[in-house]
Amino acid sequence: MRRKERGIHNFFANDPEAADWQAWGRRSSSITRRGFVTGLSTLSTLVGARIVFANQMPAGLIPAAIADSTDEFEIAGKEGLTLLNDRPVNAETPVHFLNDQVTPAHRLFIRNNGIPPVNVNADTWTLAIEGESVINSKTYSIKDLQSSFENINRQLVLECGGNGRSEFNPPASGNQWTLGAVGCPEWNGVRLKDVLNDCGYKDDAVYVAYYGLDKHLTGVADRVPISRGVTIEKALDPESMIAWGMNGSDLHPMNGHPLRLAIGGWPGSVSGKWIHKIVIRDRVHDGPKMAPPSYSVPCDPVAPGTTVSNDDMCIIHSMPVKSLITSPQSGIRLNIDKKLMVNGHAWAGDLSVSEVKVSIDFGQTWSATKLQQPANKFAWQHWEYETTLPSQGYYEVWVRAIDSDGVSQPMVMPNWNPKGYLNNACHRIAVYVS
């Protein structure tokens, strides 16, 4: 059962028109506006009938049929996600909904820093390549990208750097993600490398960064909510992508439609959404949320609660080794004569996973699981395990992964940092045997 985090009135309170778009894709009461037909269909489904005089319906109006509902509010196309914040919209996926080997679009978490663009038209969308270190600045339409470069499909893990923040002690500020800000869909697009090579770049190129068309929460036109990037080496990795699709369909509006980056192995914040410009820099990028403490951790381990100066913080690059139990759901009740089947996923940033182990005795002993190879570089790896629990009572099933460098997940507590990033402690679920 999902936890109820935000009611519909709370969701619409701050900016009704923005909430209109985020919730069901309608921007205004004008039926001629792009996107309203989709929103109208969603609204009609919610109220249970065709909405007569829909073209007269004021923007931001919550239909009376659902205004007093006590049900959990859901974003269209994202059923089942838990809403953590509504300005900007951030929502995570309960872990047991992540059991698919390839994450469906409606199960992929939402991490926004600003307000997504509205009235998006993929046919007229353009992407400019600029910067101090570009040789030939160019602008591409999405159709140009599709026709000029090899189209590829890659399963790439997308994980928020703050996934698991709620488990830190002392607590860290920010969205209190549990473990559901992660997914591994199949992205459809082109190699970022191919586009950069088409423009050319100078020997002094250091970083490649993005700018999106999402608006700052203040509404100030020239304020950018987020602009991050990756090293030139990571940008040139054959698996780093410019993506227009997910699992063979258009990107969901909350996941970057019509164009985004998909950079596997690094924090999701470098995989910019709604991108309209990429810059090749001759220095470490200095856009919003690039400088510490944003997406940075202490360069050396510190004691919990330590105040760390920005000069002693390092930008997060490769994500740490991690694993999840996606089936069964925590709290399952099992008959003593039944075998317990456990499965999930594991991933390791720029590396691969060499082993996944499971414990049923609070980490005293560990058993090897059946671990699959990744579908491609930077995809998560699936594992499964079968056991018989010896007697009636309460158990915890723990899982830990070991990466190709031999580094293992920590047992319970992650390395503490002021912003609550990179929690990769063992995942565990409860099992009752009767």
PyMOL commands that set and color helices and strands:
alter all, ss='L'
color gray80, all
select helices_A, chain A and resi 8-13+16-24+36-47+54-56+64-67+95-98+105-107+142-148+165-167+192-199+232-235+253-255+268-270+310-312
alter helices_A, ss='H'
color red, helices_A
select strands_A, chain A and resi 82-86+89-92+110-111+126-130+138-141+151-155+158-159+182-183+186-191+207-212+229-231+241-246+249-250+260-262+275-281+296-298+313-315+322-327+332-334+340-347+353-359+367-368+370-371+381-387+393-403+427-433
alter strands_A, ss='S'
color yellow, strands_A
deselect
rebuild
show_as cartoon
